[in-house]
Amino acid sequence: MLKKRPHLLWLLAPYVLYLAALPLVDRVRPTVLGLPFLFFWLLLATLLTPVAVFLAWRGDRARGRA
């Protein structure tokens, strides 16, 4: 099924940003924009999740599935 709909791989991006990369970014320093790095990473992941869903939806729509 994934061979026919590779755009659904965008839905893995939030999972990777939240869970898989979490042990790698679990630190307070450095700070980014005055935020601890972990908080900045989670904020970034939260903002990128709707983008990933939109890209997956757009791919389905382009194939006439939505």
Phi and psi restraints in degrees (value plus and minus 20) as a CYANA .aco file:
   2 LEU   PHI     -91.7   -51.7
   2 LEU   PSI     -44.1    -4.1
   3 LYS   PHI     -84.3   -44.3
   3 LYS   PSI     -54.1   -14.1
   4 LYS   PHI    -104.7   -64.7
   4 LYS   PSI     -39.8     0.2
   5 ARG   PHI    -154.6  -114.6
   5 ARG   PSI      46.2    86.2
   6 PRO   PHI     -86.9   -46.9
   6 PRO   PSI     -38.4     1.6
   7 HIS   PHI     -85.7   -45.7
   7 HIS   PSI     -36.8     3.2
   8 LEU   PHI     -91.4   -51.4
   8 LEU   PSI     -31.4     8.6
   9 LEU   PHI     -82.7   -42.7
   9 LEU   PSI     -42.9    -2.9
  10 TRP   PHI     -79.3   -39.3
  10 TRP   PSI     -46.0    -6.0
  11 LEU   PHI     -93.5   -53.5
  11 LEU   PSI     -32.9     7.1
  12 LEU   PHI    -101.0   -61.0
  12 LEU   PSI     -39.3     0.7
  13 ALA   PHI     -77.9   -37.9
  13 ALA   PSI     -67.3   -27.3
  14 PRO   PHI     -81.2   -41.2
  14 PRO   PSI     -58.7   -18.7
  15 TYR   PHI     -80.5   -40.5
  15 TYR   PSI     -66.7   -26.7
  16 VAL   PHI     -84.5   -44.5
  16 VAL   PSI     -63.4   -23.4
  17 LEU   PHI     -84.7   -44.7
  17 LEU   PSI     -60.1   -20.1
  18 TYR   PHI    -102.5   -62.5
  18 TYR   PSI     -69.8   -29.8
  19 LEU   PHI    -122.1   -82.1
  19 LEU   PSI     -71.8   -31.8
  20 ALA   PHI     -87.5   -47.5
  20 ALA   PSI     -55.8   -15.8
  21 ALA   PHI    -110.2   -70.2
  21 ALA   PSI     -27.9    12.1
  22 LEU   PHI     -77.8   -37.8
  22 LEU   PSI     -64.8   -24.8
  23 PRO   PHI     -83.3   -43.3
  23 PRO   PSI     -44.5    -4.5
  24 LEU   PHI     -98.2   -58.2
  24 LEU   PSI     -45.2    -5.2
  25 VAL   PHI    -130.3   -90.3
  25 VAL   PSI     -11.3    28.7
  26 ASP   PHI     -97.0   -57.0
  26 ASP   PSI      59.2    99.2
  27 ARG   PHI    -172.7  -132.7
  27 ARG   PSI     134.6   174.6
  28 VAL   PHI    -107.7   -67.7
  28 VAL   PSI     -62.3   -22.3
  29 ARG   PHI    -123.2   -83.2
  29 ARG   PSI     120.0   160.0
  30 PRO   PHI    -102.7   -62.7
  30 PRO   PSI     148.1   188.1
  31 THR   PHI    -120.6   -80.6
  31 THR   PSI     125.0   165.0
  32 VAL   PHI    -143.9  -103.9
  32 VAL   PSI     102.0   142.0
  33 LEU   PHI      35.4    75.4
  33 LEU   PSI      12.9    52.9
  34 GLY   PHI      60.6   100.6
  34 GLY   PSI     -15.1    24.9
  35 LEU   PHI    -126.9   -86.9
  35 LEU   PSI     125.7   165.7
  36 PRO   PHI     -78.2   -38.2
  36 PRO   PSI     127.9   167.9
  37 PHE   PHI     -77.4   -37.4
  37 PHE   PSI     -61.3   -21.3
  38 LEU   PHI     -83.6   -43.6
  38 LEU   PSI     -62.3   -22.3
  39 PHE   PHI     -84.9   -44.9
  39 PHE   PSI     -61.6   -21.6
  40 PHE   PHI     -81.4   -41.4
  40 PHE   PSI     -62.6   -22.6
  41 TRP   PHI     -81.6   -41.6
  41 TRP   PSI     -64.6   -24.6
  42 LEU   PHI     -87.7   -47.7
  42 LEU   PSI     -57.0   -17.0
  43 LEU   PHI     -83.9   -43.9
  43 LEU   PSI     -64.0   -24.0
  44 LEU   PHI     -81.8   -41.8
  44 LEU   PSI     -62.9   -22.9
  45 ALA   PHI     -83.6   -43.6
  45 ALA   PSI     -58.9   -18.9
  46 THR   PHI     -85.0   -45.0
  46 THR   PSI     -58.8   -18.8
  47 LEU   PHI     -94.6   -54.6
  47 LEU   PSI     -47.9    -7.9
  48 LEU   PHI    -106.0   -66.0
  48 LEU   PSI     -36.6     3.4
  49 THR   PHI     -81.3   -41.3
  49 THR   PSI     -68.3   -28.3
  50 PRO   PHI     -82.8   -42.8
  50 PRO   PSI     -50.0   -10.0
  51 VAL   PHI     -85.1   -45.1
  51 VAL   PSI     -63.0   -23.0
  52 ALA   PHI     -85.1   -45.1
  52 ALA   PSI     -60.8   -20.8
  53 VAL   PHI     -85.4   -45.4
  53 VAL   PSI     -60.8   -20.8
  54 PHE   PHI     -81.9   -41.9
  54 PHE   PSI     -63.0   -23.0
  55 LEU   PHI     -84.7   -44.7
  55 LEU   PSI     -58.7   -18.7
  56 ALA   PHI     -87.1   -47.1
  56 ALA   PSI     -61.3   -21.3
  57 TRP   PHI     -84.3   -44.3
  57 TRP   PSI     -62.4   -22.4
  58 ARG   PHI     -83.4   -43.4
  58 ARG   PSI     -57.0   -17.0
  59 GLY   PHI     -86.3   -46.3
  59 GLY   PSI     -60.2   -20.2
  60 ASP   PHI     -86.6   -46.6
  60 ASP   PSI     -60.7   -20.7
  61 ARG   PHI     -85.3   -45.3
  61 ARG   PSI     -58.4   -18.4
  62 ALA   PHI     -84.6   -44.6
  62 ALA   PSI     -49.4    -9.4
  63 ARG   PHI    -107.5   -67.5
  63 ARG   PSI     -20.5    19.5
  64 GLY   PHI      60.6   100.6
  64 GLY   PSI       7.9    47.9
  65 ARG   PHI    -120.7   -80.7
  65 ARG   PSI     -29.3    10.7
